[in-house]
Amino acid sequence: MHDARDARPATGVVVDVKAETGSAMPAWERDARGELLVAGQPLSRVVAAVGSTPCYLYDRERITRRVRGLRGAMPPDVLLHYAMKANPMPALVGHVAGLVDGLDVASAGELRVALDTGMAPEHISFAGPGKSDAELAQAVAAGILVNVESFREIAILARAGERLGCRPRVAIRVNLPFELKASGMKMSGGARQFGVDAEAVPDLLREVAGADLGFEGFHMFAGSQNLRHAAIVEAQRKCYEQALEWQSLLPAPVRSLNLGGGFGIPYTPGEGALDLGPVLDNLGELSQRLQGDWPGGHIVIELGRYLVGEAGVYVSRVIDRKVSRGQVFLVVDGGMHHHLAATGNFGQVIRRNYPVAVNRTDLGTETASVVGPLCTPLDLLADRMELDRAEPGDLVVVFQSGAYGRSASPRAFLSHPEAVEALV
């Protein structure tokens, strides 16, 4: 894997987010004047080119290094897919599509973006617990792989295939009888809206065969945002063994065994980077087994956050500087409505600060809170952090913002202006 420091400008001063937060996050650089660098350019210049704040900036070279580094370290016969729900910005998806083996979508809207990239339909898959009849018909017409999540979808797919004169391609998304331990968001184990309960899969396989659908394999996504390699390895092995249990019931050999992802990135103090070595070694072993059990089939790893999360920053501008009973508040023009996750309102049990920095270093440091313009105390981007002192007009950056940012936020709340996005 390549470290982000590899591309630092020769004249730049490295600002290591790890040193500032105690976590293993990639370094972002500052120039000789103290300005943060994005895509090798001073932040103020990039923002001026984009045209306004608040804005999301995605560094294409960081994305390229991450994907190519991972692709180069993975076993060659394991396929790498990008999960578009992490960041569906069309320009970003178009860039990533040229680096990965496939795309995974979660709606008809994402499917249109995926098809626009030129990715071959046979390398696009569709998962989601509430696919409409129209979405299923669109997927069949496009020739993509549908991850079936209920018995209802079988009949709809069969009718669509008959009407359109093509055989629908399907895999079964399984609600596994276990969960991914230590994951930030659990997607299986217990009662879930995702997939078909493992105990009902035999009946579903019989229905797939009876409906003459093109069975291709399984989708097994146990959880996301995991920094423990042992937990990911254990889940991958259990998924494989679970699929083997249904060997005698399969309408056709497995061509695609999607083991999901779950690869996390560090966000907060004390979090270390995921140790990929054991995970990739395990994938290599499973891939060799798969060639014996289902020759010609492939393991698929579906990643979103891990590929793009660390390559993005959210930038807002200080509107006001207020002191309330001794506490400094930097009021910025962005906030919860654009970056719900950074405010701790996107599934976190205990709110923790994302890494945040001020785009100047010449006024000393202070303890300050960064808040947005919304009339709610939930609009809190940084709670009493040690930051460089900022004044109205200065830029404030939230790192680790390349995934689940703008598209995962309540952008219409209180009707403030939208945040601009740019791939730089």
ABEGO torsion letter per residue (X at the ends): XBBAAAABBAABBBBBAAAAAGBBBBBBBBBAAGBBBBGGBBAAAAAAAAGBOBBBBBBAAAAAAAAAAAAAABBAABBBBBBAAABABAAAAAAAAAABABBBBABAAAAAAAAAAGBBAAABBBBEABBBAAAAAAAAAAGBBBBBABAAAAAAAAAAAAAAGBBBBBBBBBBBABBBBGBABBABEEBBABEBBAAAAAAAAAAAAAAGBBBAEBBBBAEBGBABAAAAAAAAAAAAAAAAAAAAABABBBABBBAEBGBBBBABBGBBBBBAAAAAAAAAAAAAAAAAABBGBBBBBBBAAAAAAAABBBBBBBABBBBBGGBBBBBBABEAAABAAAAGABGBABBBBBBBBBABAAAEBBBBBBBBABBBAABBABBGBBBBBBBBGBBBBBBGAABGBAAABBAABGGBBBBBBBBX
